[in-house]
Amino acid sequence: MSPTHTGSSALKPHRHFPMASLATAIAVSACLIGAQASESSPPPASPAEISSQQTQPTAADYSRPAQERVASMTALRQYLKFKDEVWETQRARQSNTFCFVQQRPDHPSDPEPNVWMVWLNGGEIVNMGWHLYSPKTLTKEDAKADGESLARMKSIKLATDVRETAQEIYGSSFLVERAWVDMLLAQCKAKGRTIKVTPAR
């Protein structure tokens, strides 16, 4: 119910302010509001600050992967063979060392940890995800399928895809920070599985 007035219906006239005084009052109020907002609200974060605030993995996030999460030597030979065919190199004729390390999922919703493969001689890092590989007694067809599948995965090239600071990689889908690479390589050496692939005879 709306409130009702009793007694005389005549109301006191409003007091009129000069327009100049009103404009001055509005300007002062705006300055005060702006000052309060600047004191209570922090300035927007720069791209570098946003990137630096992202959670970075620690040594405790890495562990030794199970054998079935690591490509076999036969599959890695096929991997090298496929790389040679695409890039016209002769890596398969040389000895190559691979290291595999497991990283804890970034989010609780992820079902399995990721496994990273570091191809030390080729200077590449591959995120193998949650893939399970065939056992050592796999057929030639299975080895070829595993090797080619691995070779087709997107890789991080240490010679071109590594930057010194987080600001340099902001917004990129393939560049990585050197601190992360150094951590991964150190943990792979300390906890990972290392496979040395010799040329097939």
C-alpha positions as CSV (number, residue, x, y, z in Angstrom):
1,M,0.0,0.0,0.0
2,S,1.3,3.4,-0.9
3,P,1.9,5.8,2.0
4,T,-0.6,8.6,2.4
5,H,-0.1,12.2,3.5
6,T,-2.3,13.8,6.2
7,G,-3.1,17.4,6.7
8,S,-2.5,20.0,4.1
9,S,-1.6,18.6,0.6
10,A,0.5,21.6,-0.1
11,L,4.2,20.7,-0.1
12,K,7.1,23.1,0.6
13,P,8.7,24.3,-2.7
14,H,12.0,22.7,-3.6
15,R,15.1,24.9,-3.2
16,H,16.6,25.8,-6.6
17,F,20.4,25.7,-7.1
18,P,22.2,27.7,-9.7
19,M,23.3,25.5,-12.7
20,A,26.9,26.4,-12.2
21,S,26.8,25.2,-8.6
22,L,25.0,22.0,-9.7
23,A,27.7,21.2,-12.3
24,T,30.4,21.8,-9.8
25,A,28.8,19.4,-7.3
26,I,28.4,16.7,-9.9
27,A,32.1,17.1,-10.9
28,V,33.3,16.8,-7.3
29,S,31.1,13.7,-6.7
30,A,32.5,12.1,-9.8
31,C,36.1,12.7,-8.6
32,L,35.3,11.3,-5.2
33,I,33.8,8.2,-6.7
34,G,36.7,7.7,-9.0
35,A,39.2,8.1,-6.2
36,Q,37.4,5.5,-4.1
37,A,37.2,3.1,-7.0
38,S,41.0,3.4,-7.7
39,E,41.7,2.8,-4.1
40,S,39.5,-0.3,-3.7
41,S,40.0,-1.9,-7.2
42,P,43.4,-3.1,-8.4
43,P,44.5,-2.2,-11.9
44,P,43.8,-4.9,-14.6
45,A,46.6,-7.5,-14.9
46,S,48.9,-7.4,-17.9
47,P,49.3,-10.5,-20.1
48,A,52.6,-11.3,-18.5
49,E,51.1,-11.1,-15.0
50,I,48.2,-13.4,-16.1
51,S,50.6,-15.9,-17.5
52,S,52.9,-15.8,-14.5
53,Q,49.9,-16.4,-12.1
54,Q,49.2,-19.8,-13.8
55,T,50.1,-22.8,-11.8
56,Q,53.5,-24.2,-12.7
57,P,54.4,-27.8,-12.1
58,T,56.8,-28.8,-9.4
59,A,59.1,-31.8,-9.0
60,A,56.4,-33.6,-7.0
61,D,54.2,-33.6,-10.1
62,Y,56.5,-35.9,-12.1
63,S,56.9,-39.7,-11.7
64,R,58.1,-42.8,-13.6
65,P,55.5,-44.0,-16.1
66,A,54.3,-47.6,-16.3
67,Q,55.8,-49.7,-19.0
68,E,52.6,-49.8,-21.0
69,R,52.6,-46.0,-21.2
70,V,56.0,-46.1,-23.0
71,A,56.6,-46.8,-26.6
72,S,58.6,-50.0,-27.3
73,M,62.0,-50.0,-29.0
74,T,60.4,-51.5,-32.1
75,A,57.8,-48.7,-32.3
76,L,60.5,-46.1,-31.8
77,R,62.5,-47.5,-34.7
78,Q,59.3,-47.1,-36.8
79,Y,59.0,-43.6,-35.4
80,L,62.5,-42.7,-36.6
81,K,62.0,-44.3,-39.9
82,F,58.8,-42.3,-40.5
83,K,60.6,-39.1,-39.5
84,D,63.4,-39.9,-42.0
85,E,60.9,-40.4,-44.8
86,V,59.1,-37.1,-44.1
87,W,62.2,-34.9,-43.4
88,E,64.7,-36.7,-45.6
89,T,67.1,-37.4,-42.7
90,Q,69.0,-40.4,-41.6
91,R,68.2,-40.6,-37.9
92,A,67.2,-44.2,-38.0
93,R,70.8,-45.1,-39.0
94,Q,72.1,-43.7,-35.8
95,S,71.7,-44.4,-32.1
96,N,69.0,-42.3,-30.5
97,T,68.0,-41.8,-26.9
98,F,64.5,-41.2,-25.7
99,C,63.3,-40.4,-22.2
100,F,59.7,-40.8,-20.9
101,V,58.3,-39.1,-17.8
102,Q,54.8,-38.9,-16.4
103,Q,53.2,-35.6,-15.2
104,R,50.2,-35.3,-12.8
105,P,47.0,-34.0,-14.4
106,D,46.5,-30.2,-14.4
107,H,42.9,-30.5,-13.4
108,P,41.1,-33.0,-11.1
109,S,38.7,-33.8,-13.9
110,D,41.4,-35.3,-16.1
111,P,41.2,-39.1,-15.9
112,E,44.9,-39.9,-16.4
113,P,48.3,-38.2,-16.1
114,N,50.2,-37.2,-19.2
115,V,53.3,-38.9,-20.4
116,W,56.0,-36.8,-22.1
117,M,58.5,-38.2,-24.5
118,V,61.8,-36.4,-24.9
119,W,63.7,-37.3,-28.0
120,L,67.2,-36.1,-26.9
121,N,69.0,-36.5,-30.2
122,G,66.2,-34.9,-32.2
123,G,65.6,-32.1,-29.8
124,E,61.8,-32.6,-29.6
125,I,59.2,-33.1,-26.8
126,V,55.9,-34.9,-27.5
127,N,52.9,-35.0,-25.2
128,M,51.8,-38.7,-25.5
129,G,48.7,-38.1,-23.5
130,W,47.0,-41.2,-22.0
131,H,47.9,-43.5,-24.9
132,L,48.6,-47.2,-24.1
133,Y,51.2,-48.9,-26.2
134,S,51.5,-52.5,-27.4
135,P,53.8,-54.8,-25.5
136,K,57.3,-55.6,-26.6
137,T,56.1,-58.7,-28.5
138,L,53.9,-56.7,-30.9
139,T,53.7,-57.5,-34.6
140,K,55.4,-55.4,-37.2
141,E,52.1,-54.0,-38.2
142,D,51.4,-52.9,-34.7
143,A,54.8,-51.4,-34.3
144,K,54.5,-49.5,-37.5
145,A,51.1,-48.1,-36.4
146,D,52.4,-47.1,-33.0
147,G,55.5,-45.5,-34.4
148,E,53.8,-43.5,-37.1
149,S,51.0,-42.4,-34.7
150,L,53.7,-41.0,-32.4
151,A,55.6,-39.3,-35.3
152,R,52.4,-37.5,-36.3
153,M,51.8,-36.0,-32.9
154,K,52.5,-32.3,-32.5
155,S,55.9,-31.8,-31.0
156,I,57.7,-29.0,-29.2
157,K,61.0,-28.3,-31.0
158,L,63.7,-27.1,-28.6
159,A,65.5,-25.1,-31.2
160,T,62.6,-22.9,-32.2
161,D,59.6,-23.3,-29.7
162,V,61.2,-22.3,-26.4
163,R,61.1,-18.7,-25.0
164,E,62.8,-17.2,-22.0
165,T,59.8,-15.5,-20.3
166,A,56.1,-16.1,-19.9
167,Q,55.4,-12.8,-21.6
168,E,56.9,-14.0,-24.8
169,I,54.6,-17.1,-25.1
170,Y,51.3,-15.4,-24.0
171,G,48.6,-16.3,-26.5
172,S,50.6,-19.0,-28.3
173,S,49.4,-22.5,-28.7
174,F,52.9,-24.0,-29.3
175,L,55.6,-21.9,-27.6
176,V,56.8,-22.9,-24.1
177,E,58.8,-21.3,-21.4
178,R,62.4,-22.4,-20.8
179,A,61.8,-22.9,-17.1
180,W,59.2,-25.5,-17.8
181,V,61.5,-27.3,-20.3
182,D,64.4,-27.3,-17.8
183,M,62.1,-28.8,-15.2
184,L,60.8,-31.5,-17.5
185,L,64.3,-32.5,-18.7
186,A,65.6,-32.6,-15.1
187,Q,62.7,-34.7,-13.9
188,C,62.9,-37.0,-16.9
189,K,66.6,-37.6,-16.1
190,A,65.8,-38.2,-12.4
191,K,62.6,-40.2,-12.6
192,G,61.9,-41.2,-16.2
193,R,62.4,-44.3,-18.3
194,T,65.3,-44.0,-20.8
195,I,65.4,-46.1,-23.9
196,K,68.4,-46.1,-26.2
197,V,67.4,-47.1,-29.7
198,T,70.1,-48.7,-31.8
199,P,69.9,-49.0,-35.6
200,A,68.0,-52.1,-36.8
201,R,70.3,-54.8,-38.3
